[in-house]
Amino acid sequence: MEHEAERVYTVQQVAEILQVHLNTVYRMVKANKLKAIYIGERDKEMRITTTALREYMKGETQNETS
């Protein structure tokens, strides 16, 4: 069985997907609404996985129907 690698997105890509400003993505991460991973020297680069993005969108959908 083949395991597909999970995709990771930049903050810019997530902002485009969600149609929000870059700062909104940073605020969502800071508020623990969206999980991010940090990579690179001194953890300077932030990335969001497909799983984290799906979890966020699932939570937002549930909040809209509540």
C-alpha positions in Angstrom: 0.0 0.0 0.0 1.5 3.3 -1.1 1.4 6.2 1.4 1.0 9.7 -0.1 3.1 12.5 1.3 1.2 15.2 3.0 1.3 18.6 1.3 2.5 21.7 3.2 1.4 25.2 2.3 3.0 28.6 2.9 1.2 31.3 4.7 0.6 33.1 1.4 -0.9 29.9 -0.1 -3.3 29.4 2.9 -4.3 33.1 2.7 -5.2 32.6 -1.0 -7.1 29.4 -0.3 -9.1 30.9 2.5 -9.4 34.3 0.7 -8.1 36.2 3.7 -5.1 38.6 4.4 -1.7 37.2 5.4 -2.1 38.7 8.9 -5.3 36.9 9.4 -3.5 33.6 8.9 -0.8 34.6 11.4 -3.6 35.6 13.9 -5.3 32.2 13.4 -2.1 30.4 14.2 -1.3 32.6 17.2 -4.9 32.0 18.5 -4.4 28.2 18.1 -7.2 28.0 15.6 -4.9 26.8 12.9 -1.9 24.5 13.6 1.4 25.4 12.0 4.8 23.9 11.8 8.0 25.9 11.8 11.0 25.0 9.6 14.4 26.4 8.7 17.0 28.1 10.7 15.6 29.4 14.0 12.2 28.2 13.0 11.7 31.3 10.7 9.5 29.7 8.1 5.9 28.7 8.9 4.0 26.0 7.0 0.5 24.6 7.3 -0.2 21.0 6.5 -3.2 19.8 4.5 -4.4 18.0 7.7 -4.3 21.2 9.7 -6.1 23.2 7.0 -8.8 20.6 6.8 -9.2 20.5 10.6 -9.6 24.3 10.6 -12.1 24.3 7.8 -14.1 21.5 9.4 -14.2 23.5 12.7 -15.3 26.6 10.9 -18.1 24.7 9.1 -19.3 23.3 12.5 -19.3 26.8 14.0 -21.4 28.2 11.2 -24.1 25.5 11.7 -24.2 25.9 15.5 
